[in-house]
Amino acid sequence: MVLRQVTYPLLPGKDLRGWLRKTAKPALNKVKGCRAVYLWYDKANNEGGATFVFENRTALRAYKASETYKALVADLQGGWIDASRAVTEKIYDVVA
């Protein structure tokens, strides 16, 4: 299994929780090869993100090439992400 952790810096005054619940979570629940997804919001640091568990790297690559991924990223870039700060992504092999 593979874990993907992504963190999005948000524009000032943006609260991502509603978008995560109403838009992201329903779309992500349908991703093939994704065993779990946890969406989170850090108000203190004005960040939001997701932690995914994929069956393998092939499933992760398929997700990142999918229309679902492209649509969610476009939505985030369209009014949520603070482009002056970096989006971070880390990939880990699950060992236990």
LOFI-480907 format. One record per atom (N, C-alpha, C, CB): x, y, z. Coordinates in steps of 0.05 Angstrom, whole numbers, plus 5000, padded with zeros to 4 digits. Glycine has a CB too. Layout:
# LOFI-480907
XYZ;...
This chain:
# LOFI-480907
501749765000;500050005000;501850255000;498150005024;500550474991;501950724989;500350945002;502550794959;501551115017;500251345030;501151595016;500851355061;499151765009;499752024997;498652245016;498452054968;500452425023;499752655040;500152905024;501452665066;497953065021;498153315006;497053535023;496653294979;498553765023;497754005038;497454245020;499854055061;495254385022;494654615006;494654865023;491954574991;496355065017;496155315031;493755475020;498855485027;492155575038;489655705030;489856005029;487455625049;488256125012;488056415012;486956515039;486256514988;487756755047;486756865072;483656865073;487857145077;482556795095;479656795099;478156565087;478657045088;479556375075;478256145062;477955915082;479756055037;475555815085;475055585102;474355355084;472855645123;476055155081;475854945062;473854725070;478454825057;472954725095;471454505105;468954435089;470554565133;467454635081;464954585066;465554455039;463454845062;467654565025;468354454999;469354165002;470554624986;470854115023;471853835028;469553645031;473753835052;467553725047;465353545053;463453505029;463753655076;462853735015;460853724994;461853654967;459453994993;464353724961;465453674934;467553464933;466553934923;469653494950;471953314948;471253034958;474253424964;470153004981;469652744993;467952564975;468352765021;465652654965;464052484948;465552394923;461452624940;467052574911;468652494887;470852294894;469852744874;472152344916;474452174924;473551894933;476052304945;471151874944;470151614952;469751414929;467451644967;469751524904;469351354880;471951274866;467551504861;474251364877;476751314863;477551024866;478951504875;477950894844;478750614844;481550584855;478650494815;481950384872;484550334883;485150494908;486650384863;483350674915;483750834940;482250704962;482751134935;483750604982;482550465004;481350655026;484550285017;482550885028;481651085048;482551355040;482651005077;480951555048;481751835044;480751985068;480651955017;482552155080;481952325102;482552605094;483552235128;480552775097;480853055090;480953225115;478453155072;482653425115;483153575140;483453875134;485553465155;483054025155;483354325154;484754415179;480454455151;486754575175;488354695197;487954995197;491454615194;486055085213;485455375214;487755545223;483055415233;489355445243;491555595254;493655665233;492855445277;494155475214;496155525194;494955585166;497955275191;492355605166;490855665141;491655465119;491355945132;491355205125;491954995106;489754785106;494754865113;489554645084;487754425083;489254205068;485054495069;488153965068;489453755054;488053485055;492253725064;489453285046;488353015045;490552815050;487052965017;489752605062;491452365066;490052135054;492152315097;491352005035;490151785020;491751525026;490251844989;490351305024;491651045024;490750904999;490850875050;492750854981;492250714956;493250424958;493550864933;491950254942;492849974941;495749944932;491049814922;496550114913;499350104903;499950354887;499749844885;502350384878;503150624863;501750644836;506150614858;501050414824;499550424799;496850554803;499150134788;495450494825;492850624831;493250914836;491550484856;495350994850;495951274854;496451424828;498351314873;498051304810;498551434784;495951454768;500651264768;494351254769;491751264754;490051484765;490250994756;489951524791;488351734803;489452014793;488451724834;492052044794;493252304786;492952364756;496152314794;492352164740;491852204712;488852224706;493051974696;487152194726;484252184722;482952454720;482952034745;480552454708;478952694706;478152804734;476452654688;477652614752;476952694780;479152864792;476452444797;481652764790;483952914801;484153194787;486552754797;484053194761;484353444746;482153644754;484153394715;479653554757;477453734764;477753844793;474753584762;478653674812;479053774839;481253974841;479553534858;483453914827;485754104827;484954364814;488153984811;483554354792;482654604779;480854764797;481154544752;479054634811;477254764830;478954894853;475254564842;480854754864;482554874885;484055114874;484454654895;485155094851;486755314839;484955544832;488255214815;482455494828;480555704820;479655894842;478255584808;480555864866;479756054886;480355974915;476856084884;481855754919;482455664946;485355684953;481455384950;487155614934;489955584940;491455854939;491255394921;493155904959;494856134959;497356064943;495656214989;497456174918;499656104900;502356214908;498956214872;502456384928;505056484938;506356294957;504656754952;504956074964;506055864981;505955604966;504455845009;507655424973;507855164959;505854964968;510655054961;504754814949;503154574955;505254354960;501254494932;504854204981;506753984987;505453714983;507954015015;506953524973;505953254969;508153064978;505153204939;507452874994;509352665002;508052394998;510152705032;509652204988;508751934983;510451745000;509051864953;509051565014;510351385032;509451095025;509751445062;511250905028;510450625027;509450545055;512850435018;507050415056;506050325081;507450055087;502850285079;508550045111;510049805118;508749625139;512849885128;506749725153;505449565173;502549665177;506949565199;
